[in-house]
């Protein structure tokens, strides 16, 4: 598919302006007649979308038939359609992967297995930082002479290599289990070195960095509830209806697949 123009920052412009600008064509494209305009919605929510005709013809059977039978029409009004849903359709239209879902769909949190690869890569990067130096490997490997004394004081030793191995081999059933081990790593450091020791401060920094990453990845402890997934389900259902109307079959199939998956992973209401 064709490259879409770079969208504006949605926080820096109004909702209407951002949506209308997202796929704004050049004046040259308009002059050549390669653009088809859709006036979507009513009243203050009415938005004009200018879309490349070649994409419409390629990916929508309805668009293709309409353009072939009405070659001189370059604008249609769709007051009954929702601008938000229409924008999702356009995001898919301008995507390089016809089987991918639009990026603008409301998101829900991910589970630990879904985020496993990203977390493993993050732990590899973290292990190379200065604040992780003293926790990369077990104490018995880093400081063999210190190991007997350390193991007399610390009942449950833990380190980054062990945590990464546990994650890689699916020993953590829940994100809370992984977070517990980073709490344990910090607590062990406090117990052995004291709260004000530089190594303890490094452990605190390490734990904070990891927890920040977990929050950034929006990892949940269990499957989403019915309520948590409501917004995404509604958006998918609306997009299935719209893509079906325009016979964008690849998009419809992708949305149906995601909706079935979402319903299948809902936790008990």
C-alpha positions in Angstrom: 0.0 0.0 0.0 1.0 3.6 -0.4 2.7 5.6 2.3 0.5 7.8 4.4 1.4 11.4 5.1 2.9 11.9 8.5 0.0 12.6 10.9 0.0 15.7 13.1 0.4 15.4 16.9 -3.2 14.8 18.1 -2.5 16.7 21.3 -1.4 19.8 19.6 -4.4 20.4 17.3 -8.1 20.1 17.7 -9.8 16.8 17.1 -11.5 17.9 13.9 -8.3 19.5 12.4 -6.1 16.5 13.3 -8.5 14.0 11.7 -9.0 16.1 8.6 -5.2 16.6 8.2 -4.2 13.0 8.8 -4.4 12.0 5.1 -4.3 15.5 3.5 -3.2 15.2 -0.1 -1.0 17.7 -1.9 -2.5 20.4 -4.2 -0.9 18.7 -7.2 -2.7 15.4 -6.3 -6.0 17.3 -6.1 -5.4 19.0 -9.4 -4.8 15.7 -11.2 -8.0 14.3 -9.9 -6.4 11.4 -8.0 -8.2 12.2 -4.8 -11.7 11.2 -3.6 -13.3 13.2 -0.8 -15.6 11.8 1.9 -17.7 14.1 4.1 -18.3 12.0 7.2 -20.6 12.8 10.1 -22.9 15.7 10.8 -22.8 19.0 12.6 -19.7 19.9 14.6 -18.4 16.3 14.2 -18.5 16.5 10.4 -15.0 15.8 8.9 -13.7 15.8 5.4 -11.3 13.0 4.5 -9.3 13.1 1.2 -8.2 9.7 0.0 -6.2 8.5 -2.9 -8.4 6.9 -5.6 -5.9 4.1 -6.4 -6.0 2.8 -2.9 -9.8 2.9 -2.8 -10.0 0.9 -6.0 -7.4 -1.6 -4.9 -8.6 -2.4 -1.4 -12.4 -1.9 -1.5 -14.7 -3.6 -3.9 -17.5 -1.1 -3.2 -15.2 1.9 -3.9 -13.9 0.3 -7.0 -17.3 -0.4 -8.5 -18.6 3.1 -7.5 -15.6 4.9 -9.1 -15.9 2.8 -12.3 -19.6 3.6 -12.6 -19.2 7.3 -11.5 -15.9 8.5 -13.0 -16.7 12.2 -12.7 -17.8 12.2 -9.1 -15.0 13.1 -6.6 -17.0 13.6 -3.4 -19.6 11.8 -1.4 -21.4 12.7 1.9 -21.7 10.1 4.6 -23.7 11.7 7.4 -24.6 8.3 8.9 -21.0 7.2 9.5 -18.8 7.8 12.5 -15.6 9.9 11.8 -13.6 7.9 14.4 -14.5 4.6 12.7 -13.9 6.0 9.2 -10.4 7.2 10.4 -9.6 3.6 11.5 -10.5 2.4 8.1 -8.2 4.9 6.5 -5.4 4.0 8.9 -5.7 0.4 7.6 -5.9 1.6 4.0 -2.6 3.4 4.3 -0.9 0.5 6.2 1.7 -1.6 4.4 0.2 -4.8 5.8 -3.4 -5.5 4.7 -3.8 -8.1 7.4 -2.8 -5.7 10.2 -5.3 -3.9 12.5 -5.4 -0.1 12.5 -3.0 1.4 15.0 -5.7 3.7 16.3 -7.8 1.0 17.9 -8.2 1.3 21.6 -5.6 -0.8 23.3 -5.8 -3.0 26.4 -3.0 -4.3 28.6 -0.9 -7.3 27.6 -0.2 -10.5 29.5 3.3 -11.6 30.6 3.7 -14.2 27.8 2.8 -11.5 25.2 5.5 -9.2 26.6 8.1 -11.8 27.3 10.3 -11.1 24.3 10.3 -7.4 25.0 11.1 -7.9 28.6 14.0 -10.3 27.9 15.6 -7.8 25.5 15.1 -5.1 28.1 16.8 -7.2 30.8 19.8 -7.8 28.4 20.2 -4.0 28.0 19.7 -3.3 31.7 22.4 -5.9 32.6 25.0 -3.8 30.8 24.3 -0.7 32.8 26.4 0.5 35.6 23.7 0.2 38.2 23.2 -3.5 37.3 26.9 -4.5 37.5 26.7 -6.1 41.0 23.6 -8.1 40.1 24.4 -9.6 36.7 25.3 -13.0 38.1 25.0 -14.9 41.4 27.2 -13.7 44.2 29.1 -17.1 44.2 30.2 -16.3 40.6 31.0 -12.6 41.0 32.6 -12.8 44.5 33.4 -16.5 45.3 35.2 -15.7 48.6 32.2 -13.7 49.8 29.7 -16.5 49.0 29.8 -18.5 52.3 29.1 -15.4 54.4 26.5 -14.1 52.0 24.5 -17.4 51.9 24.5 -17.5 55.7 22.7 -14.2 55.8 20.6 -14.3 52.7 18.0 -17.2 52.6 16.8 -16.6 49.0 19.6 -15.2 46.7 18.5 -13.8 43.3 20.3 -12.1 40.4 19.6 -10.8 36.9 20.8 -13.9 35.2 18.5 -16.1 37.3 15.5 -13.8 36.7 16.1 -13.7 32.9 16.4 -17.5 32.9 13.2 -17.9 34.8 11.4 -15.5 32.4 12.8 -17.3 29.4 11.7 -20.7 30.6 8.3 -19.5 31.7 8.8 -20.0 35.4 6.9 -16.9 36.1 3.1 -17.5 35.8 2.3 -13.9 36.5 4.0 -10.5 36.2 3.7 -10.2 40.0 6.1 -13.2 40.3 8.7 -11.4 38.3 8.2 -8.2 40.3 8.5 -10.2 43.5 12.0 -11.3 42.5 13.1 -7.7 41.9 11.7 -6.8 45.3 13.7 -9.7 46.7 16.9 -8.6 45.0 16.5 -5.2 46.6 15.6 -6.6 50.0 18.6 -8.9 50.0 20.9 -6.0 49.2 19.4 -4.0 52.1 19.8 -7.0 54.5 23.4 -7.7 53.5 24.8 -4.2 52.9 22.5 -1.8 54.8 20.0 0.7 53.3 22.5 3.5 52.6 25.2 1.4 50.8 26.0 2.3 47.1 25.1 -1.2 46.0 21.7 -0.9 47.7 21.1 2.4 45.9 22.0 0.7 42.7 19.5 -2.1 43.4 16.8 0.5 44.0 17.6 2.1 40.7 17.5 -1.2 38.9 14.2 -2.1 40.4 12.7 1.2 39.5 13.9 0.9 35.9 12.3 -2.5 35.6 9.0 -1.5 37.2 8.9 1.5 34.9 9.3 -0.7 31.9 6.5 -3.0 33.1 4.2 -0.1 33.5 5.2 1.2 30.0 4.4 -2.2 28.5 1.0 -2.1 30.4 1.4 -5.7 31.5 -1.7 -7.0 33.4 -1.8 -9.8 35.9 -4.7 -11.7 34.3 -6.9 -11.7 31.3 -8.9 -8.5 30.7 -12.4 -8.3 32.2 -15.5 -7.7 30.1 -15.5 -4.1 31.2 -11.7 -3.5 30.6 -12.1 -4.6 27.0 -15.4 -2.8 26.2 -13.9 0.1 24.3 -11.8 -2.0 22.0 -14.6 -4.5 21.4 -17.0 -1.6 20.5 -14.4 -0.1 18.1 -13.9 -3.5 16.4 -17.6 -4.1 16.0 -18.1 -0.7 14.4 -15.1 -1.3 12.1 -16.4 -4.7 11.1 -19.7 -3.1 10.1 -18.0 -0.3 8.1 -15.5 -2.5 6.4 -18.2 -4.9 5.5 -20.2 -2.1 4.0 -17.3 -1.1 1.8 -16.3 -4.7 1.2 -12.7 -4.3 2.6 -12.5 -8.0 3.1 -9.0 -8.2 4.5 -9.8 -5.6 7.2 -13.1 -7.3 8.1 -11.3 -10.7 8.5 -8.6 -9.2 10.7 -11.2 -7.5 12.9 -13.3 -10.6 13.3 -10.2 -12.6 14.2 -9.2 -10.1 16.8 -12.7 -9.9 18.2 -13.0 -13.7 18.5 -9.6 -13.8 20.3 -10.7 -11.0 22.6 -13.9 -12.7 23.6 -12.0 -15.9 24.1 -9.6 -14.4 26.6 -12.1 -12.5 28.7 -11.9 -13.2 32.4 -15.1 -14.0 34.3 -17.4 -11.0 34.6 
